[in-house]
Amino acid sequence: MTTERQNGSLYTTIENKIATVEFGHPASNSFPSELLQRLTKELNDLSNNQQVNLIILKSEGEGAFCAGASFDELLAVSNLIEGTSFFSGFANVINAMRKCSKLIVGRIHGKAVGGGVGLASACDYAFATVDSAIKLSELAIGIGPFVIEPAVSRKIGKSALGEMTLAAHEWKNAYWAQEKGLYAKVFETREELDKGLEIFASKLASYNPEALSEMKKVLWEGTENWDTLLYERASISGKLVLSDFSRNALNQFKK
């Protein structure tokens, strides 16, 4: 059941050293600002939790994994400060995932768009189903995937990022995403995904937590500038979303 709460939901369960963080929102698991803030805080808290060796990130329901930014909030942006602040929410989450001392495994059960692709890219390892197609549609609404770009490029490379971004209306299927390095494994069904994920996560969580933490640092070497870069990118998106082009495109998309 997908949550009916307007600002979405976030639940964490901890079992056998594995924290499972599940987010949800009635609008295809999209992110309003409050949910981005709550996810950032939760990841920061888990980073310091000695009872946790590994984090699984998942979303609710059987539809989309994540539809990215909340269209309602994008349309509500009325000035540069508000725009920059909204897009900084995604910067905060990606930086929290990057700096988290625990490895994060993504359970991508369905389609991911925009910020959802960024979220999947910021996972250290990702399991997906054949239904987990991806799309970066930002250019079509007058902005661009500027905040999430470093995370996506780090996983699939600039060339594949360009291919996705410029073909803003095109879906790339799960096997394309696997071939480019975004998904580690792709399963036919959600049941198979969950079985594979359970085996993988229990093995990984049983390893030396200090070794896991050191490995996490190695995986993210060279990203230290993201503490400033992602917020510079947020201001670019914040400015673009105020344009007449974006206003009109967002209204069309909403219809």
C-alpha positions in Angstrom: 0.0 0.0 0.0 1.4 3.4 -1.0 1.0 6.1 1.7 -1.7 8.7 1.4 0.2 11.3 3.4 0.7 14.5 1.5 4.4 14.9 2.4 5.1 11.2 2.0 6.3 8.6 4.4 9.6 7.2 5.6 10.0 4.0 7.6 13.2 2.4 8.9 13.5 -1.2 10.3 16.7 -2.6 11.7 17.3 -6.4 11.7 20.5 -8.5 11.8 22.6 -5.3 11.4 20.7 -4.3 8.2 18.7 -1.1 8.2 15.9 -1.0 5.6 14.8 2.5 4.7 11.5 2.7 2.8 10.2 6.0 1.4 6.8 6.5 -0.2 4.6 9.2 -1.7 1.2 8.9 -3.4 2.5 10.7 -6.5 4.6 7.8 -7.9 7.0 8.0 -4.9 8.1 11.5 -5.8 9.9 13.8 -3.4 8.5 17.0 -1.8 11.1 19.0 0.3 10.0 17.6 3.6 10.6 14.0 2.5 14.0 14.9 1.2 14.9 16.5 4.5 13.7 13.4 6.5 15.6 11.0 4.3 18.8 13.1 4.7 18.4 13.1 8.5 17.7 9.4 8.6 20.8 8.6 6.5 23.0 10.8 8.7 21.6 9.1 11.9 22.2 5.6 10.5 25.7 6.6 9.5 26.5 6.9 13.3 24.4 3.9 14.4 26.7 1.1 15.7 23.9 -1.4 15.4 23.9 -1.0 11.6 26.4 -2.5 9.1 24.5 -2.0 5.9 21.5 0.1 4.5 18.9 -1.1 2.0 17.1 1.8 0.3 13.7 1.0 -1.2 10.4 2.6 -2.0 6.7 1.7 -1.5 4.2 -0.1 -3.7 4.5 -1.9 -7.0 4.6 1.1 -9.4 7.4 3.5 -9.9 10.5 3.3 -7.8 10.8 7.1 -7.8 9.4 9.9 -10.0 11.9 12.4 -8.9 11.0 15.9 -7.8 7.4 16.9 -6.7 5.8 18.7 -9.6 3.5 20.5 -7.2 6.5 22.0 -5.4 8.3 22.8 -8.6 5.3 24.8 -9.8 5.1 26.5 -6.4 8.6 27.9 -6.6 8.3 31.7 -6.9 11.9 33.0 -6.5 15.5 32.0 -6.8 16.0 31.4 -3.0 13.0 28.9 -3.0 14.2 27.3 -6.2 17.8 26.8 -5.0 16.4 25.6 -1.6 14.2 22.9 -3.3 17.0 21.5 -5.5 19.4 21.6 -2.6 17.1 19.0 -1.0 18.4 16.5 -3.6 22.0 17.7 -3.1 21.6 17.0 0.6 20.3 13.5 0.1 23.1 12.6 -2.4 25.8 14.0 -0.2 24.3 12.1 2.8 24.4 8.9 0.8 28.0 9.7 -0.3 29.3 10.5 3.2 27.3 7.8 5.0 29.8 5.4 6.7 27.6 2.5 5.7 27.3 0.9 2.3 23.9 1.5 0.7 22.2 -1.1 -1.5 19.3 0.0 -3.7 16.2 -2.0 -4.3 14.9 -0.6 -7.6 11.6 -2.3 -8.2 10.2 0.0 -10.9 10.7 3.0 -13.1 13.0 5.8 -12.0 12.8 9.4 -13.5 15.1 12.4 -12.8 15.9 12.6 -9.2 15.0 8.9 -8.9 17.8 8.0 -11.3 20.1 10.2 -9.1 19.0 8.2 -6.0 19.7 4.9 -7.7 23.1 6.2 -8.9 24.1 7.3 -5.4 23.6 3.7 -4.1 26.8 1.7 -3.8 25.2 -1.4 -5.3 21.8 -1.7 -6.9 19.4 -4.6 -7.6 16.6 -4.0 -10.1 13.8 -5.7 -11.9 13.2 -5.7 -15.7 10.5 -3.0 -15.0 13.1 -0.6 -13.8 13.5 1.6 -16.9 15.1 5.0 -16.4 14.6 8.4 -17.9 16.2 11.9 -17.5 13.4 14.1 -18.7 14.6 17.4 -17.2 15.5 19.2 -20.5 11.9 18.7 -21.6 10.7 20.8 -18.7 13.2 23.5 -19.2 15.8 22.5 -16.6 18.5 19.8 -16.6 19.7 17.0 -14.3 22.4 19.3 -12.9 22.3 18.3 -9.2 22.2 14.6 -9.8 24.6 14.6 -12.8 27.8 14.0 -10.8 26.2 10.9 -9.2 24.8 9.6 -12.5 28.1 10.3 -14.4 30.1 8.6 -11.7 28.1 5.4 -12.4 27.4 5.4 -16.1 29.9 7.9 -17.6 29.4 11.3 -19.3 28.7 9.7 -22.7 25.8 7.6 -21.4 24.6 10.5 -19.3 24.5 12.7 -22.5 22.6 10.0 -24.4 20.0 10.0 -21.7 19.8 13.7 -21.1 19.5 14.8 -24.7 16.9 12.1 -25.5 14.8 13.5 -22.7 11.6 11.7 -23.8 13.2 8.3 -24.2 13.2 5.5 -21.6 16.3 3.3 -21.3 15.5 -0.2 -20.2 16.9 -2.0 -17.2 19.4 -4.0 -19.2 20.8 -0.8 -20.7 21.2 0.5 -17.2 22.9 -2.7 -16.1 25.3 -2.6 -19.1 26.3 1.0 -18.3 27.0 0.1 -14.6 24.0 1.6 -12.9 22.4 -1.7 -11.9 24.6 -4.6 -10.6 21.8 -7.2 -11.1 18.5 -7.3 -13.0 15.8 -9.8 -12.1 12.6 -10.9 -13.9 10.3 -10.5 -10.9 10.2 -8.6 -7.6 10.2 -12.0 -5.8 13.5 -13.0 -7.4 14.9 -9.5 -6.7 14.0 -9.8 -3.0 15.4 -13.3 -2.7 18.7 -12.2 -4.4 18.8 -9.1 -2.3 18.3 -11.0 1.0 21.2 -13.4 0.3 23.5 -10.6 -0.8 22.7 -8.2 2.0 23.0 -10.9 4.8 26.5 -11.9 3.4 27.6 -8.3 3.1 26.4 -7.3 6.6 28.3 -10.2 8.1 31.7 -8.8 7.0 34.0 -6.7 9.2 32.1 -3.4 9.6 35.4 -1.4 9.7 36.4 -3.0 6.3 33.0 -2.1 4.9 33.4 1.5 6.0 36.9 1.8 4.6 35.6 0.3 1.3 32.9 2.9 1.2 35.5 5.7 1.4 37.4 4.1 -1.5 34.3 3.9 -3.7 33.7 7.6 -3.3 37.3 8.9 -3.6 37.6 12.1 -5.6 34.0 13.4 -4.8 35.0 15.8 -2.0 34.1 18.8 -4.1 30.5 17.7 -4.1 30.0 19.7 -0.9 30.1 22.8 -3.0 29.4 21.5 -6.5 26.0 20.1 -5.9 24.8 23.4 -4.3 26.2 25.4 -7.2 24.2 23.1 -9.5 21.1 23.6 -7.3 21.2 27.3 -7.9 21.3 26.7 -11.7 18.2 24.5 -11.5 16.6 27.0 -9.1 17.1 29.8 -11.7 15.9 27.8 -14.7 12.7 26.5 -13.0 11.5 30.2 -12.8 11.7 30.6 -16.6 8.5 30.9 -18.7 9.6 27.8 -20.6 9.6 25.8 -17.4 6.3 27.2 -16.1 4.5 26.3 -19.3 6.2 22.9 -19.6 5.4 21.9 -16.0 1.8 22.9 -16.4 1.5 20.9 -19.6 3.2 17.8 -17.9 0.8 18.2 -15.0 -2.2 18.1 -17.3 
